[in-house]
């Protein structure tokens, strides 16, 4: 969990702009009334020749002006910071925002009003009133935000309204710092089932050796921090003049590609309960699940783009990078939107599978051409599972139509473990069902339960 904080010595973006003229614009109704009364008394004193009335007029006019000057001078000596915990949450979960105001001047402040800019999707705009902050004093307030929609939402900038003790003048100061809340898709914890043809993840896959039996045939590499010193190859170290270690036998990491169909024509409707959001949430759940099982994973969309895009063919590089890979994938899924593409051809071209690769696809509405294209993808993976959504039934909360069952049947005949997804289905149930469904089977299935 990371925390972002605005610098305590940050000054308002409007510092030095407008000067006293801007400060005079902050006069309240009371301040303007005192100023008008003072000017009127001074004019009357001049016309009538009354010196005492002139003194009263000067007193009335000077009071709001003095308040403006004092407030204008001290308004830049208030520091503020914001802490967002956590910065990445699932849709529907809450995050806590803590605001801290510090009076770094030698004079106490008057009435302060804090207002943080928050997108309407996260709730109402928070406002707080602080009565008085003594010199060197600090105040902390907090509020919570939540969103049922995925996305990246800016929090800030923070606005601070200052007021003098007499209520003559109010000035607004805006800080330039802001934080970003990332709302990722909801995920489900999937059971560790065994899919037909699936490799066993990290450590149980095929073994690959780069070190041969003869000592002279060893392929060395440069020493890296953390390498076992017992693997130092002294002959190569003497030859190259730097510390070299032997490359030893290591297990080949099984791979999993999750294909997410984002075509706009493939999904109807919008909102947290739409078919597209279910597909995004399902892709996130499968990716996290396979990472936990030790697979090298990648997210592939119909546009042909792959995430994380590192290592061979866009897969994650190592087990140590799993946390970073999960964060990158979830950040990508937080902002994924519909594509304008009409087919899956780019995704098909990006597939470079093998016998040790698992392909899990979340597909929207398919016509005959796209069904045939998806069927041909089956030959590029050791195991393939497809979840086919009929977005029309999700809009009406009806039963799966015959056309979807036909597409599922075609995919099964091509070797896919394919299932139709009814509205409100739980991925956990479908995942277990996929484990018990033999590839190529065209037998009738029982759809997953509703949440």
Secondary structure, DSSP 8 states (H G I E B T S, - for coil): -------TT---TTTTSSHHHHHHTTB-HHHHHHHHHHHHHHHHHHHHT-HHHHHHHHHHHHHHHHHHHHHHHHGGGEEEEEEEE-SEEETT-EEEEEEEEEE-SSS----EEEEEEE-GGG-S--EEEE----TT-EEEEEEEEE-SS-EEEEEEEEEEEEE-TTS-BEEEEE----EEEEEE-----------TT----SSSS-EE----SSGGG--EEE--TT--GGGB-HHHHHHHSS-EEE---EE---EEEEEE--BGGG----STTSHHHHHHHHHHHHHHHHHHTT-EEEEEETTS-EES--SGGG----GGGHHHHHHHHHHHHHH---B----SHHHHHH----TTEEEEEEE----HHHHHHHHHHGGGSSEEEEEEE-HHHHHHT----HHHHHHHHHHHHTT-EEEEE-TTB-HHHHHHHHHTS-TT---------B-
